[in-house]
Amino acid sequence: SRFSKIGGEMVPHEGVEDAITRILHSEFREVAVSGRTDPAKGERLIVFYSKQDMDIPGVIAGLRESGLPSIWIPKADDFFKVDELPLLGSGKLNLIKLKQMVSNLGK
């Protein structure tokens, strides 16, 4: 469930999270990637981030420069600032809460 099917290809959310984390030079989890229905491509990537001063255009440019396929690169409109990411006590993402956050975007 940590994949989005975009234009017929499976895009791993964790791979996108790792790439963004490398660009941010962060040792902490500051991003969570999920998918959202998109009428044109099937799904689109959604990025929730907790970093206070995140340079979204810089992150997108860094993803492009890293050589990732273009379907792995979220659009600037699909980055959403949150106070905190939904984590379990173990530090792993709470995938149920993450999906709820995505479904609340349309409201």
N, C-alpha and C positions, 0 to 999 in steps of 0.2 A: 504493500500500500504506500510505500515511499517512492513511488514513481508516478509520473504524469505521462499520458500518451498524447503526444503533440505531433500532429501531421503524420500519424502512423508510427512514430518512433517513441520508444520508451526513454524518458529522461529521468535519471535518478536524482531525487531531491537532495540526498546526502552529498552527491558529487557537486551540486551547485553550492550547497552550504559550505563545503570544504574549500571550494574555489574562492568564494567571497571571504571566508575567514582568512585565507592566505593573503588576499589583497589588503585586508584590514590589519594584517600583522597582529592578530589577536590571539591570546591564549585562552580566552573565555568564549562561551557560546553567546553570540550576539545576534545571530540570525536563525530563522527557522523557515524552511521552504515548504510550501504545500501546493496543491493544484486546485484550479477552479475551472468550471465548465466554460468553454469558449465556443461559440457557434461556428466560427471559421476553421479552427484547428483542432477541435475536440476538447483540449484543455489548454490552460495557460498557467505559467508559474506565478505564484504569489510569494512575496518575501516579507516576513514580519521581522522587524529589527528593534533592538533595544538600545543600540549605540546612540548616544546623545547627539553627536555632531556628524552623522554619517553623510559622506559626500556621494550621493547616489549616482550622479553623472560620472564621477571618478571610479566608482565600483563597476559601473557598466563598461566604461572604457577599459578598465583592468581586465574584465572578463573577456572582452573582445581581443585584447592584446595577448591574453594567455592562450589563445588558439582554440577555445571552446567552440563547439558548433553553435551557430546562431540560435537554434531552437533551445539551447541551454541557457540563453541570456534573457533574464526577465526584462520587461519594459519598465521604464521609470515610473509609470502610473501604477505599477503593481507592487511597489514598495510601501509598506505601512509601518509607521512608528508605533510601538507599544511600550507601556511602562515596564512590562516584564514578559519574558517568554514563558509559555506554559510548560513547566518542568515537573517531573515526578521527583520524589524524595531521593531517588538514585542519581538525579542529574540528567536523566534521559528526557527526551521530549515527551510530553503528554499528547499523544496523537489524537485522542478523542477531543480534548480541548482545542487543539490546533484546528481540527475540522470544524468545530463550532465557531471558531474565530473567522474562518473562511466563509461559513454560511451567514454570519452576521454582517459581512461586508455589503451584502446586497440590501440591507435594511436601512 
